[in-house]
Amino acid sequence: MNLKKLLFVPLFAAAFFSFKPVDKPVIVIDAGHGGNDMGAVYETISEKQITLKVASLIKEMSTSQDKYEIMLTRGDDSDVSLAERIEKINRLNPKMVVSLHLNSSPEKESTKQGHEIYIQNSDSSKKIAQKVSEKLGQCPVQTKDLKILKESKSPAVLVEMGFINSTKDRDYLNSDLGQKETAQKFIEIFNEQ
C-alpha cells in the first residue's frame, strides 16, 4: 500500500471523529463598538464597555441551558469592523442576531431615557423586536437602514439599551445589577423562542 494512503486514512479518521456538529441553534450577540471605537461616551463611561459587559453576561449566564448557543461578535475590547461582524454572522447563520448599543442625545444631560429598537424590514425581525420590547418595557420600534441590519442574512435587531447621557439610564446600565438584569431579560427572550 502507498505510504501517502497509509498516512491519509488515520488523519482523515481523526479529523472526522473529532468534528462535533453544532446541534443547537446559534444566537449571535453583537457588542457594539470596541477597541479604538468608544461609541457614545459620558465622562469615563463608554458605550463599548457596557455593551461588552452585557453581551459577556448573556453568554456566561446562558451556559447552563441547552436550547441554543450564544456566540459573540467580540469577546474582548478589540476592533472588529462592521464588515468582519457581518461576515461572522452570515458564516454562523444564526437563528437571530441582537446588536447591543447605547443611545446619546446632543445635550450634556439628556431628558430622554429608555431604549429603542431598530429592525430589518422582515416579519422575523419584527417578532424579535416585539419580544424585546415586552421584556425591557414598551418602546419605539423602527425600521432603519443600518449596515448590520441590512447585510445580516439572519433575523436581526439593534437595541439601544438606554441613553448614556441620561443619569437614570447610565447609572442603571453601568451597575452590576443593571447589567445582570438586562442580560437576564435577553436570556428570557431567547428561552421563549
C-alpha positions as CSV (number, residue, x, y, z in Angstrom):
1,M,0.0,0.0,0.0
2,N,1.1,3.5,-0.8
3,L,2.7,5.5,2.2
4,K,0.5,8.5,1.4
5,K,-2.6,6.4,1.7
6,L,-1.4,5.0,5.0
7,L,-1.0,8.5,6.4
8,F,-4.2,9.9,4.9
9,V,-6.6,7.3,6.4
10,P,-5.7,7.9,10.1
11,L,-5.6,11.6,9.6
12,F,-9.0,11.7,7.9
13,A,-10.5,9.4,10.6
14,A,-9.1,11.6,13.4
15,A,-10.4,14.7,11.8
16,F,-13.8,13.2,11.0
17,F,-14.4,11.7,14.5
18,S,-13.1,14.9,16.3
19,F,-15.6,17.1,14.4
20,K,-18.6,17.9,16.6
21,P,-21.5,19.3,14.7
22,V,-23.4,22.2,16.3
23,D,-26.7,20.6,17.2
24,K,-28.2,23.7,18.9
25,P,-29.4,26.9,17.2
26,V,-26.9,29.8,17.4
27,I,-27.8,33.3,18.7
28,V,-25.3,36.0,17.9
29,I,-24.9,38.9,20.3
30,D,-23.1,41.8,18.8
31,A,-21.5,44.1,21.5
32,G,-21.4,47.4,19.6
33,H,-18.2,49.3,19.1
34,G,-14.9,48.2,20.7
35,G,-11.1,48.9,20.6
36,N,-10.5,52.5,19.4
37,D,-14.2,52.9,18.7
38,M,-15.6,54.0,22.0
39,G,-19.1,54.6,20.8
40,A,-21.1,57.1,22.9
41,V,-19.1,58.4,25.9
42,Y,-20.1,60.2,29.1
43,E,-17.0,61.3,31.2
44,T,-15.1,58.0,31.8
45,I,-18.0,55.7,30.8
46,S,-18.1,54.4,27.3
47,E,-20.7,52.5,25.2
48,K,-18.2,49.9,24.2
49,Q,-17.6,48.9,27.9
50,I,-21.3,48.5,28.7
51,T,-22.2,46.6,25.5
52,L,-19.3,44.2,26.0
53,K,-20.2,43.6,29.7
54,V,-23.9,42.9,28.9
55,A,-23.0,40.6,25.9
56,S,-20.5,38.7,28.1
57,L,-23.0,38.3,30.8
58,I,-25.6,36.9,28.4
59,K,-23.1,34.3,27.2
60,E,-22.0,33.5,30.7
61,M,-25.5,33.3,32.2
62,S,-26.8,31.1,29.4
63,T,-24.2,28.3,29.6
64,S,-26.4,26.0,31.7
65,Q,-29.2,25.8,29.2
66,D,-29.3,23.5,26.2
67,K,-31.7,25.2,23.8
68,Y,-29.2,27.4,22.0
69,E,-25.6,28.5,21.8
70,I,-24.6,32.1,22.3
71,M,-21.8,33.4,20.1
72,L,-20.3,36.9,20.4
73,T,-19.0,39.1,17.6
74,R,-16.3,40.3,20.0
75,G,-15.4,38.8,23.4
76,D,-12.9,41.5,24.4
77,D,-12.1,45.1,23.8
78,S,-10.9,44.7,20.3
79,D,-11.5,46.5,17.0
80,V,-13.9,44.4,15.0
81,S,-15.1,46.1,11.8
82,L,-18.7,46.1,10.7
83,A,-17.7,44.0,7.7
84,E,-16.0,41.4,10.0
85,R,-19.0,41.3,12.2
86,I,-21.4,40.7,9.3
87,E,-19.1,38.1,7.8
88,K,-19.1,36.2,11.1
89,I,-22.8,36.5,11.4
90,N,-23.5,35.2,7.9
91,R,-21.0,32.4,8.3
92,L,-22.6,31.2,11.5
93,N,-26.2,31.5,10.0
94,P,-27.7,32.1,13.4
95,K,-31.4,31.9,14.5
96,M,-31.2,35.6,15.4
97,V,-28.8,38.5,15.9
98,V,-29.1,41.1,18.7
99,S,-26.8,44.1,18.3
100,L,-26.4,46.0,21.6
101,H,-25.8,49.7,21.8
102,L,-26.3,52.8,23.9
103,N,-28.0,56.0,22.7
104,S,-26.9,59.6,23.2
105,S,-28.6,62.9,22.6
106,P,-27.0,66.2,21.8
107,E,-27.4,67.8,25.2
108,K,-24.9,67.0,28.0
109,E,-27.7,65.7,30.4
110,S,-30.4,64.0,28.4
111,T,-34.1,64.5,29.2
112,K,-34.7,61.4,27.0
113,Q,-34.3,57.9,28.6
114,G,-35.3,54.3,27.8
115,H,-34.5,52.0,25.0
116,E,-35.2,52.0,21.3
117,I,-35.2,49.1,18.9
118,Y,-34.3,49.1,15.2
119,I,-35.3,46.3,12.9
120,Q,-34.9,44.9,9.4
121,N,-37.9,45.1,7.2
122,S,-38.9,41.5,7.9
123,D,-41.6,39.7,10.0
124,S,-38.9,37.7,11.9
125,S,-37.1,40.8,12.9
126,K,-40.4,42.5,14.0
127,K,-41.3,39.4,16.1
128,I,-37.9,39.5,17.9
129,A,-38.3,43.3,18.5
130,Q,-41.8,42.7,19.9
131,K,-40.4,40.2,22.5
132,V,-37.5,42.6,23.4
133,S,-40.0,45.5,23.8
134,E,-42.2,43.3,26.1
135,K,-39.3,42.3,28.3
136,L,-37.5,45.7,28.5
137,G,-40.6,47.8,28.5
138,Q,-42.6,49.1,25.6
139,C,-40.6,51.4,23.4
140,P,-40.3,52.7,19.8
141,V,-39.6,50.1,17.2
142,Q,-38.4,51.4,13.8
143,T,-37.1,50.1,10.6
144,K,-33.7,51.6,9.9
145,D,-31.2,51.3,7.2
146,L,-28.2,50.2,9.3
147,K,-25.5,48.1,7.8
148,I,-25.6,45.3,10.4
149,L,-29.4,45.0,9.9
150,K,-29.3,45.4,6.1
151,E,-26.5,42.9,5.5
152,S,-27.2,40.3,8.1
153,K,-29.0,37.4,6.4
154,S,-30.5,36.2,9.6
155,P,-33.3,38.0,11.5
156,A,-31.6,40.9,13.4
157,V,-32.5,43.7,15.8
158,L,-30.4,46.6,17.1
159,V,-31.2,47.5,20.7
160,E,-30.3,50.9,22.1
161,M,-30.4,49.9,25.8
162,G,-30.7,53.4,27.1
163,F,-29.2,56.9,26.9
164,I,-25.6,57.2,28.2
165,N,-26.2,60.8,28.9
166,S,-29.4,60.2,30.9
167,T,-28.4,59.9,34.6
168,K,-31.0,57.2,35.3
169,D,-30.2,55.0,32.3
170,R,-26.4,55.5,32.7
171,D,-26.4,54.7,36.5
172,Y,-28.5,51.6,35.9
173,L,-26.6,50.2,32.8
174,N,-23.2,50.9,34.4
175,S,-24.1,49.0,37.5
176,D,-23.6,45.3,38.1
177,L,-27.3,44.9,39.0
178,G,-28.5,46.7,35.8
179,Q,-26.2,44.7,33.6
180,K,-27.2,41.4,35.1
181,E,-30.9,42.3,35.0
182,T,-30.6,43.4,31.3
183,A,-28.7,40.2,30.4
184,Q,-31.3,38.1,32.2
185,K,-34.1,39.7,30.2
186,F,-32.4,38.8,27.0
187,I,-31.9,35.2,28.2
188,E,-35.7,35.0,29.0
189,I,-36.4,36.2,25.4
190,F,-34.2,33.5,23.9
191,N,-35.7,30.8,26.1
192,E,-39.1,31.7,24.8
193,Q,-38.1,31.3,21.2
